[in-house]
Amino acid sequence: MPKIQAAKTFGVGISSVKRYASKVERGESLAPNKSPGSGAVTDPARRRGSPSGSAGRRRRRLLLSLFNSGADLSSWTILVCGRP
């Protein structure tokens, strides 16, 4: 089948057909490659929307800075935010 006919049949551009045809001729895999960028987040605490995620870390960091500054922490603050 000519490349132009394959492109029309599958609704893709001729350059895409040429790219895949050259990959087949070289014996390469047609499977998609791994996308660039950082990998998936596997730590549940660092996932977006996680209750123990960034909001929890910010709260703990604030509480720890208040504790280290000598501020008087009420029992309510410690109960809500947890011990530093």
N, C-alpha and C positions, 0 to 999 in steps of 0.2 A: 504494500500500500504506500503510495507517495506521502511524503511528510505533510504536504499542504492538505491532502485529503484527511489525514489523521487529525490534523489540527482542527479542521472544520467539524469532523465527526464528534470530537470530544469537547469542542467549544473552548479551545485554548489557543494561545498564540503559536506561530510557527517556530519562534525562538525557543519556546518551552519544549516543543517536540524535538527540535534539534539537540537541545541540551540533554534530554533523557535518552535520545538515540545514541549520542556520543558516549554517555555513561554505560549503556548496554554494550556498545562495541568495545569499550575498555575493560568490561567485566566488573564494573563497580556496582555497588548496591543501590537500588532505587529508593530505599528507605530514607526518610528525612533524617538529617543530622541533628545532633543535640543543639538546642538553641543557645546563643551566647548569653553571657551575663552570669550573675551569681546563682548558685544552686538553690534548691528548695530548702525551706526552713523546716528543720526536723525537730527543733526544740519547742515543745508546746508552750513554754513560757514566753517565747519570743514571737509567737504568731500574732498577727493582727486580730484584735477582737478578743483575745484571751483575757479572762479576768485577772490572771496573774501576770499579764504582759506589761506593756510600757506604763500603763496607769499605775499598776502596783509598784513598779520600780521607781516611778517618780514620787509616789507617796512615801515609800520607804526611804528614798534619798532625802526628801524634805524632812521627814521625822528624824532621821539620823543627824542632819545638819542642825536642826533645832536642839536635839539632845546634846550634841557636841558644843553648841554655843552657850550652854548653861541655862537655857530657857526653862521655866517651870512647866513641866508637862503634866496636865491633869490626868486623872485616871481614865476619863472618857477618851482622851486623845490616844492613850496607850491601848485602850480597849478596842477602839475603832481601827486604828492604824496598825496595831501590833507592836510588839517590843522591837526596839532597834537592834 
